[in-house]
Structures are given as structure tokens and as C-alpha cells.
Amino acid sequence: MHEAAHDALSDVRATIALARLIKTAQPRLFDFCLGLHKKDRVADELGLPTTVRTARPFWHVSGMFPATRGCLALMWPLAMHPKNKNELIAWDLAFDPRELASLNAADMRLRLFSKNDDLPEGVQRLPVKSIHLNKSPMVMANLKVLSPAMAQRWGIDVEAQLQHAEWARDLPDMSGIWPEVFERPALAPLDADEDLYGGFVSNSDRRSLNDLRAMTSAQLTSAHPAFEDARLPELLFRYRARNFPDGLTDDEAARWEAHRAERLFDGAGGARTVGQLFDEIDQLSESADERGEAILGALYDYAESIAPHRD
């Protein structure tokens, strides 16, 4: 813990020393970079708000780019994020942007939000990066700040990338696609047993729960507390079903068996099914020793014993 704090302090001191060095050696650069901590200044540098006609390429320095290219990229502004007014969606002009014209929202979501390993063979992630105006991004509209010698050092073909910028300018209007690309699918409501972070129960509900835990099966059958928390009626039913199954009515017993079948046979809510468990046990058995075989056999018997009957 002390070592971590010491390392962090050393990093801060090194950063301060570097800033002082830049301020002394390159005061104009220091003032320029310092000014970018204001999002309005960043927007002005990027010419925002922008249209297809007024858009222009810009340099962007970021640790997200590899050191082999100087952590530097020539970027093209595609659009502002549909849900975050401080986020610019930009294209890395080291890559040909014309493929965007042939992609629909689903294609773009796949290639923006999937890991490379999860993409189909031959498909790559799109070279798109978000630039947050309110997080002091290092951006420069003056393309001449990179000398030909430095461009050669970092393997940046400026002429080719400016051609990519022209192709980006000629793309059809894509303003309507971005809301769909960044639309998050509605999350399915959590199962009552899994909604641990759905909120704390009120003091009134807590008193009711304490009273219920002290009741017998017969008392629970006739108990109908007026819960404030919408999760609790279902949790009370499952508490009775697990601990006092003999106290369930015929309809309640059928409801409980249906719930168990949905989970154990159909995998409702992402649950591991009995079939999946049996497959995993079979796979583990291939390399298990005698003791392991006994444990796996016991697991198999237990799962089989609790599985509901299905016609």
C-alpha cells in the first residue's frame, strides 16, 4: 500500500516536472494545451458545430493509438454522439472511410462494440474513436504542425489520409443512423431473486419480513402483507415454496413447478439448465480421478433429484 502511494506520488511529481519543462521550452505549446481544458475552446479548435461542408480533418494525440505511430492520428469528425453533447464521433483517416456508406446500424454496432476475437472471420472493428470535449483532449486543426520528417518517422502518409478526408466528405448524409447505432436495447427486468441492487427495503417492509419469518407454514398461507416493494410478494411466494411446500395451494404448487421448469429446463433468465450441467459433468468425468468421479456422480444424482417432472 505504501509502495503504491509512493509510486503514485512519483508519477505526479514527474508530470509536474514535465509540465514545467514544456512551459519553459515551448510556452506557446503549453498555453495551447492548457487552453484545451475548456470544452468551448476544444469545440472552436474542431470547428464545431460542423456540417459535411464545414468539416475538416484534425490531429488527435491519444494513448489509445499505438506508440509506433506516435500516439497520433489524423481524424475526421463524423457526428456528435446522439446522447452525449460533449462527445464527438471521429474516424481515423489512416483507413478508407468509404465502407461506412454500405453499413447499416446493426453492422456498425457489431463492429463498434464487439471485441476483435468475437467478430466474424475477416471482419475488423471500425477505426472510430470518441473524443470527449470536456476531458481536455489533445486536438489540433493546424495540419502543418506535423513536419514531413515527423510524418515519415511515424509512418503517416499525410497525402493519402487527406484523400481519405475527401472521401469522408463525400459520404452520404449519415445523421439519421447514429441514434440507432447508439440505441441501447432495453434491459429485461431482473428476476426477483437476482435483483439484489434494486434498492433497499423500507423500514415498514423490513418489519413485515421479520414478522413473516417468525410465522408457521399455516400462518404464512393466510398472510397477505401490504408490501411497498414490488419485489417482495414474489420473494415471499418463493420463500414459502422452498421452505414450506406442503403449505402451497394446488395453483401455487403448479406455479412453482412451472417456474422451476423454466429455469432448469429452458434456462430462463440465463440460468444454467440441467442439460448443460449434465454435459459439463460428463466432460469433467473424462479426466477425473476416483474421488472426483464420486463427487461428480453425487452432483449428477442431486440435480436429477431436484429437476421437476416434465410431461
Stockholm file with secondary structure:
# STOCKHOLM 1.0

chainA/1-311         MHEAAHDALSDVRATIALARLIKTAQPRLFDFCLGLHKKDRVADELGLPTTVRTARPFWHVSGMFPATRGCLALMWPLAMHPKNKNELIAWDLAFDPRELASLNAADMRLRLFSKNDDLPEGVQRLPVKSIHLNKSPMVMANLKVLSPAMAQRWGIDVEAQLQHAEWARDLPDMSGIWPEVFERPALAPLDADEDLYGGFVSNSDRRSLNDLRAMTSAQLTSAHPAFEDARLPELLFRYRARNFPDGLTDDEAARWEAHRAERLFDGAGGARTVGQLFDEIDQLSESADERGEAILGALYDYAESIAPHRD
#=GR chainA/1-311 SS CHHHHHHHHHHHHHHHHHHHHHHHHCHHHHHHHHHTTSHHHHHHHHTSSCCTTTCCCEEEECTTSCGGGTTEEEEEEEEECTTCTTEEEEEETTSCGGGGGGCCHHHHHHHHHSCGGGSCTTCCCCCEEEEETTSCCEEESCGGGSCHHHHHHTTCCHHHHHHHHHHHHTSCCCTTTHHHHTCCCCCCCCCTTTCTTSCCCCHHHHHHHHHHHTSCHHHHHHCCCCCSSTTHHHHHHHHHHHHCGGGCCHHHHHHHHHHHHHHHTTCGGGCCCHHHHHHHHHHHHTTCCHHHHHHHHHHHHHHHHHSCCCC
#=GC SS_cons         CHHHHHHHHHHHHHHHHHHHHHHHHCHHHHHHHHHTTSHHHHHHHHTSSCCTTTCCCEEEECTTSCGGGTTEEEEEEEEECTTCTTEEEEEETTSCGGGGGGCCHHHHHHHHHSCGGGSCTTCCCCCEEEEETTSCCEEESCGGGSCHHHHHHTTCCHHHHHHHHHHHHTSCCCTTTHHHHTCCCCCCCCCTTTCTTSCCCCHHHHHHHHHHHTSCHHHHHHCCCCCSSTTHHHHHHHHHHHHCGGGCCHHHHHHHHHHHHHHHTTCGGGCCCHHHHHHHHHHHHTTCCHHHHHHHHHHHHHHHHHSCCCC
//
